[in-house]
Amino acid sequence: MSGVLTLPRLGETMEEGRVVAWLVAAGAAFKRGDVLLEVETDKTVVEVPALSDGVIMEILAEDGARVGVGEPIARLEGEGAAAEGPVATPPEPASTTPYALPAGPAGAASATGRRVRATPLARRIARASGLDIAGIPGTGRRGRVERRDVEAALAASDDAASPSDGLAYEVAGPERGEPAVLIHGFGADRAIWGGLTADLARSGRRVLAVDLPGHGESTPEAADIAALSEGLAALVGEAMPEGAHIVAHSLGAVPALALAEAWLARSLTLIAPAGVGYRIDAAFVHGLAGAETAGEVAHLLARTTTGPVPLSDGALEDIAQGLARRRLLGLASDLVDGGGQRLSIRAALARLAETLPVRVVVPGADRILDPADMAAISPRVAVHHLPNAGHMAFWDAPEMVRDIVLAETSS
């Protein structure tokens, strides 16, 4: 007998679910009681077992797909294939995130193609650390791979090089505090977050501030925009495996979005993000990439703030020495072509805002990016206008930026 398997209602308030992973592949047979797939509801991840023996003839809702209750998810062949659908077993204890994860590769199949039973958290840690989850023995119920299994595998491979090797970072605040990651923009480093880092740590947040590739004390280079994200997911996955609130400035929006796509973001707060509009101060970008003296740096940074540049002569000299290494020339060319930005994050931002809390801080006196372009942001994004702040809004309105970030990291 053939029939259609529909998504069952797995909770009183459930209207739709996301297919996390099919554990029985198309064309494979299953027995009564076998877990067919895992579904993420608005509360947790639930296993969906078979009520009878059968064969999955075709999978209609692939891993990562969002499906309404009662909609078809597979075609079956077997004795009980025409049944309304399986009844979910109570979920085993598992770590969950407080929001629906963005659609993307669910990681249900390993690099070898074998289906693996694993908690979503275990999948995220394994993916961020570059581990093939098929090679990790599971100690959970029915051999399910859990967080402790992945951490044991990581401990056993300490001698292997990590993708995050070479990224410089600092961590502040209580170990069990609500996690937050601070990502700087073009030409900066983690030092620009000094005031915000201290405020967040005093407020009980666990803060990780990183130097992106090509910047600060990080040794990996960034010849183009894509390289800014390299190693970051591994770093955050190791330090904050259950995800973190991501705060990013300007071009740091790109690696911030990459973290969200890797399921490592609990929320996004973007301050004057690049890639929303075409207009940009190209002279500033190329000037900063080619600066050699503290005086040049001081003149350029004066364009980013409505007040005095809050850096000492020694700090300006340190920045100039770093820029004189010409690490940012390729990145500048990839960002700006002619007079405008080659980068667009509008579509990605709109997509993520459907499943993730997203806030954008718009400095009204920004002279690097045009604040008017921020009107194109998805209406799902919460927008905070700071009319008297420049591009470095956390310099000009530190209390306001702090309060915005604290409000998001309290959720």
Buried (B, 14 or more C-beta within 10 A) or exposed (E): EEBBBBBBBBBEEBEBBBBBBBBBEBEEEBEBEBBBBBBBBBEBBBBBBBBBBBBBBEBBBEBBBBBEBEBBBBBBBBEBBEBEBBEBEEBBEBBBBEBBBBBEEBBBBBEEEEBBBBBBBBBBBBBBBBBBBBBBEBEBEEEBBBBEBBBBBBEEEEEEEBBBEBBBBBBBBEEEBBBBBBBBBBBBBBBBBEBBBBBBBEBBBBBBBBBBBBBBEBEBBBBEBEBBBBBBBBBBBBBBBBBBBBBBBBBBBBBBBBBBBBBBBBBBBBBBBBBBBEBBBBEBBBBBBBBEBBEBBBBBBBBBBBEEBBBEEEBBBBBBEBBEEEBBBBBBBBBBEEEEBBBBBBEBBBBBBEBBBBBBBBBBBBBBBBBEBBEEBBEBBBBBEBEEBBBBBBBBBBEBBBEBBBEBBEE
